Amino acid sequence: MVKKILLANPRGFCAGAERAINVVEKALEIYGKPVYIRHQIVHNEYVVKSLENKGAITVEKLREVPKGGVVVFSAHGVAPSVKTEAKKMGLKTIDATCPLVAKVHLEAQRFANEGYAIILIGHKGHQEVIGTMAYAEMELVGNVEDVAKLKKVDKIAYITQTTLSVDDAKEITDALKKKFPHIVSPAKEDICYATQNRQNIVKELAKEADVILVVGSETSSNSKRLVETAKKRGVKSYLVPDKSAIKKERLSGVIVITSGASVPEIFVKELVDYLDAPVENKGFVKEDIHFTLPKELS
């Protein structure tokens, strides 16, 4: 029997996801249907489907967009070559890349221009990593073992995927600094504020929880990192897309509920209603960050 529900705050939409969704909705309002999105605008199937119902079309290749079409680049960012290709094809482009991801792209270019060998800490195959690695020559490391394989170089710097586990990233940066005492770090931490805040509250609530439920998509890096954060603290944790993924009779004690940075709050509300237990909001940080829309839409 579920004794109590602790709702983690902050949870759900981050400023980058909110902005990206607003970009598509505004583009539909200005240019009409259809508006094409290269890759899922954010990694949440419900959000993607909701925008498609309004007239958006998600594609993976620009050749799927007709000449003269309007295409939005997803929050995860794209390679410069994609932007060049879109221009050659005569497409109207709107860049919904999260400003915090764009910051990492600029860091990569700056380090490359200054002659540094660049290390990217991140997960192979993630859309953000694919885009970032196209901005400069760099080597990807995903764990401490990868660091051990790196060759010694005199001038080296690192950058980081924005949605990593804070703890894992620290382990890797510590290993990098041990191997390369002279390594240069970004001027400001690359892991985004929303990722850090959501992981920090999970760490705190893990002290009180019997089970932690993370509402999010299997394709969402930041959601999966929340599950890992809970498990590392010895708490059972599950990634669930919505209430249909669990059976409440199998849950007992104190249940913590949080959600990934691209998850609509409606799914949290439905899960809370389904579990039908006393609810307590728990949080330590108030987020008031908002990003402006691209100039094409303002």
NORVENNOR-V450263 format. One line per field, one symbol per residue. ss: DSSP state (h for helix, s for strand, l for the rest). psi: psi as a letter, one per 30 degrees, with the letter a starting at -180 (. if undefined). burial: # if it has 9 or more other ideal C-beta (glycine too) atoms within 8 Angstrom, else .. Layout:
ss = ???
psi = ???
burial = ???
//
This chain:
ss = lsssssssslllllhhhhhhhhhhhhhhhhhlllssssllllllhhhhhhhhhllssssllhhhlllllssssllllllhhhhhhhhhlllsssslllhhhhhhhhhhhhhhhlllssssslllllhhhhhhllllllsssllhhhhhlllllllssssslllllhhhhhhhhhhhhhhllllsllllllllhhhhhhhhhhhhhlllllssssslllllhhhhhhhhhhhllllsssssllhhhllhhhllssssssslllllhhhhhhhhhhhlllssssslllllllllllhhhl
psi = kjelkjjkkllakleeeeeeeeeeeeeeeeflklkkkjlkelijeeeeeeeeffglkklfkfffklkflkkkklffllleeeeeeeeefhkjkkjgkkffeeeeeeeeeeeefggkkkkkjakkfkeeeeeeffflklkkkfleeeeffklklejklllkkfhlkeeeeeeeeeeeeeeifgkkllekkekleeeeeeeeeeeeffffkekkkjkllffjeeeeeeeeeeefggkkkkkkeafffljfffklbkkkkallfgkkfeeeeeeeeefilkkkkklfkkkhkkklllfff.
burial = .#.#########################......##########..##..##.######..#..#...###########..##.###.#.#.#############.###.##...########..##########..#.##....##..#.....##############.###.###.##..#..#...#################..#.#######..############.#.#.#######..#.#..#.#############.##.###..#.#....##.#.#...#.##..#.
//
